[in-house]
């Protein structure tokens, strides 16, 4: 068995979300940028992966096209651990964080998609069998910075059936306005995206405690300082979530051993793919820490997350879904929440293949590929 083709595609999917323009990394998200990885094999199968992502997409694509494709074509795709270990070792000089791991994540997801297709079974069965067939979803609301708008969007999410709300805000007053608008019974999360030094966060802790947060996500800068995060968690009593900026299972072992979080948040398109996500999940389980995956995706990254959540023994793991309307959908609406839940696709591999017509229409760069000669 050999890999005969490797290519990448960048898509810009139109969307709307009812709030102000979304800014990230100093740039506006004009669309939802999605970086797809396609791997073809000599038995006629195609696996799809997704690599993070968004404003970092051009850099991630370069790593895939220039550093990874030549090492993948011609290899055996059936031993995922051997292939991914070889890739990690050959690329470790460029870092085991950030862009390199984003790229490797897309490759790993595609290899698992191929494994499921070759076995003619959904990924969840390869991973041990589904604990859940339908998965609850929470609304991940874009940053507003405005009390009224944030409250309106949170109420709109509740009206659409989402049972939990996450805000991307740094102003406690905005969070307080949302809490007043939705009541005390709705789980409410606050994601600051690494906003504060530990001293600043400690000063805000009293105000934040008044809002009965389900969790406070990534409160500290720098995000890899797990000792300070543990200090903050234990000294304030606030439930803490983190992990979307962690890469490989090693990071999650350190994070969980230190007791830095109540909720571990591996992100499958950033952590190193399904293989490293599974290691992160084991580390969390061994330290009795809940799993709360990061998944602001609408492609193979979301599908992979669904299977990984479905196989988890946890009974209250919600799927993160960006609260927005898609102008184009790779899966034809099959992953749209209904009454606050997503049904796990049961096709082989990831369960669904992306719509090639959507790829063609919303492609923003020429596909780049390497074929076996």
N, C-alpha and C positions, 0 to 999 in steps of 0.2 A: 504494500500500500504506500503510495507516494502523494505528496502535495504537488500538483501540476500548475496551479495558478494562485497568485496573491495580488489583490488590488484594493485600493481605497477609494472611497467616494465621500465628498463633502456636500451636504444638503443644507438648505436654508428654508426651514418650514415656517410659513406665516402663522402668526398667533395674535391674540388680543387678551388683555387681562383686566381691563377696567380701571387701572391705576396710572400713575405717572410713568414716563419712560424708565425701563430697567437699565441700570448702569452696573457694569462689572469690569474690573480691571481698567478703569478709565475710559471704557467704551460703552456705547449703547447697544443693547440687544435688539437689532432691527428684526431679527427672526431667531428661531430656535435652531442654532447650528448643530448639526449632527454629523459625526464622523463614523462612517461605516467601514468595516473590514470584511473583505470577502476572501474566503479560501476555497479553492476547488481541488478535487482529488481525482485520481485516475479511475475510480469506480463510479464516476459520474455524479458525485455528491457535492453540494455547496454548503459551506458553513458561514454564518453571518455573526459578526461581533460588532461591538461599539466601543470606541476609545474616547475618553474625555479630551477636549471638549470645549464648546462655546468659544470664548475669545482666544483660547490657547490652541484652537484647532490647527491653524497653519503650522505651528511648531510640532505638534504631535504627528501630523501627517508627514512631515519631513523625516522624522525618526522612523516611521513605518516604511516609507518608500525607500529611504536611502540606507538605513542601518539594519532593518529587520527583514525586508522582503527577500533579499539574497540569501539569508540564513535559513529561511523557511521552505522555499521552493526546493523540491527534491527530497525533503525529509519525510519520515514516517509520522503521520498524524495520530496514530492510535495510542502511542505512549505519551500522553500529555505531560506527565511529570518530567520525563526525560527531556523532551523538547523545550518546555518552559524553563527548566533548570539551566539547560545549555544557553538559552537566550539571556536569562538573568545574569549568568556568570560572564558571558561575553560582553555585556553592556554595563556591568557594574561600575566601570570607571566613569561613566556619565551620570551616575547617581541612581540610587534605589528609591528615589522620591520623584514626584512631579512628572515632567513630560515623558521620561523614559518609561516609567511605570504605567502612565496613561496608555501609551502605545502598546505595551505588553498586555495590558488588560484586554484590549480589543482582540488581540491574537488568541488569548486564552479562551475568551467567550466563544469565538468562532470554532475553536477546536472542540469544545464541549458540545456545541450545536451539531458538529459533524459526528461526534461519538453517539449522540442520541439518535441521529438519523441512521447511522450504520446499524445500530441495535434495533431500529424500528420501534423506538419507545420515547416518550417524553423525558426530558432531562430529570424531572423530579423522581422518576423511577430509578434512573441510574444513581441518583444521590441517596436512595434509600426508601423512597415511597412518600406520598403526600400525607401530611398530617391534616391538611385543610384543602378543600377544593375551591372555596371562595375566600377571598382575602379582604379584610376591612381596609379602607383607604382614609388617609387624612389629607386635608387641603393645606398645601404649602403656599401661602400667600406672599406675593412679591412685596418688597419694601415699598412703603408709601411715605413715611415720615410725617403723616398727617392723621390726626385723631379721627376726623369724620370719615375720610376715605377708608382707612383701615377698618373701622367699625362696620361700614357699609359692605365691604368685601367679605368680612368674616360672617356677617349675617346672610349674605348671598350664598356663601358656601354651605352654611347650615341648611338653607332652603333647598339646596340641591342634594341634600342627603348626607353630606360629610359629617361624621360624628365627632371629629377632632379638628382643631385648627392650629396651624403653626404660622407665626409671624416672623418676618425678617426685619426686625426693628432694633434700635439701640436706645430709644427714648422710653423710659419707664412710663411716662404719661400717656404715650400712644397705646401701650399695652394695657394700661389701666382703663382707657376709654373702651377698648375692645372687650375687656372683661366685664365692664358695666353693661355693654350692649348685648352680650351673649349669655350672661348669667354665670352662676358659679358651678353649674353641673356639667358644663362642656369642658373637656380637657383642652387646655390652652398651652402651647409651647412658644418659646421665644428664642429665636436664633440671632445672635449678634454678629456672627461671622468673625470671631476673634477680635472683638472691639477694644477690650480694656486690659491694662496692666492689672496685676493682682490687687494692688492698693485701691485703684479706682473701683474695681468690681466689689471689693469688700465694703466700700462706702455705699454702694448702691444696693447691697444685699437686703437691707431692711425693707426698702421700698418694694423690691421684687418679691419678697416673701408675702407681701400683702395680696398678691394676685393669684395665689394658689396655682403656681405654674406646674404643669405636668412634667416639664423639664426646661432647664435653661441650657441652650445649646451653644457650645464653643464661646464661653464668656471671655477667655483669656488670650492675650498675645504674649509670647509666641505659642502657637497651638501645640508644639511638641514638648512643652515644659510640663510633663505629667506630674511632677512632684508639686509644683505650684497649683496645678488643677486639683490635685488630691487635697492640698491644704485648704483651698477655697471650698471644696465640697464639704469637708468635715467640719470646717469652722462656721459655715453658714446654714447648713441643713438643707440647702437648695438641691433638688435633684438635678444632676448634671448629665448632659449628653455630649459626646464628641467622637470623632473618628473619621470624618469625611476627608480630612487632610492627612490621615495616617496611611502608610503604604507597607504592604506585606504583613504577614502574621506576626512577625517579630515585634512590630510596633504595638500591636494589640496585646501581646504577651506582657510587655512593659506597662502599658496603660492599665491593664486589668490587675496585674500583680500589685501595683501601687494603690489600687482602689480609687483611681482618679475619676471614675464615671459610674453613674447608675445605669446608663444606656450606652452601649457600644454601637457606633454607626459606620461600619465599613461601607464603602462606596464601590460597587463592583467594577466600574469603568476607571477607577483610580487606584484601587488597592493592589491590583495585580490580577484581576479577573476572578473567575469562579474558584480557581484553585486556592488563591490567597484569601479570598472571602471565607472559604470553609475553615481555614486555619484561624482566622479572626473569630469565627463563630465558636470554635472549640475553646479558644482562650477565654471568651466571655462565659461560656457555659461552665468551665472549670472553676471560675471565680464567682459563680451565681450572679452574673451581671446580665441584664436584659439586652436583647438585640433589637435595634431600631435602625435598619439600613437607610442610607442616604440614596435617593433614587430620583433625581429631577430629570428623568429621561423619557423619551417617547419612542425609542428604538430597541435594539437587542439588549441594551443595558437594563431597560425596564423588564423585559421578558425574563432575563436571567435572575433579576431580583425577585420576581414572583416565584420562580421555582425554588430559589434558596430560602425564601420565607416559608413556602408551603412545606418544605421538608423539615423545618425547625420545630422542635418540640414545644416552643413557647406558644401560649394560647392567646396572647394579646399583642401580637406584632402587626402593626398597621403599615401599609404601603404608603410611602410619600408620593404624592402627585402634585405637580405644580398646578395651581388654581388658575387655569386659563382656557381659552377656546382655541383649538387648532384650526387653522385654515386648510391644512392638508394632513393626512394621517397615513403613516406607513402600513397600518394594519386595518384600515377601513372601519374604525370605530370599535373593533373587537375588544379593546382594552379600556373602553369608556366605563367609568364606574356606574353602577345601577344600585340605587338605594344605599350608597356608601360602600359598595363592595365591587371587586373585580373577580370575574371567573377565571380560574387558571386554565390556559389553553392546553389541550391534551394531544396536539399533534406531535410528531417525532421531533427530537431535539428541543429547541427553544419553544416549540409549539406552533409558531407561525413564521412565515417568511415575509420580508418586506415587499411591498407592492413595487414592481419594477417600473411601472408607469409613473408613480410618484417620484421615484429616484430620478428618472429621466427628466421630469418636469422641473424639479427643484434642485437639480445638481448645480453647484456654483463654481466648480472647478472641473477640468477634464479628469476623468478617472486615470489613476496611475497604476500600472500593473507590471508584474513580472511573471513570465510563463516558462515552464520547463522546456528547454530546447531539445 
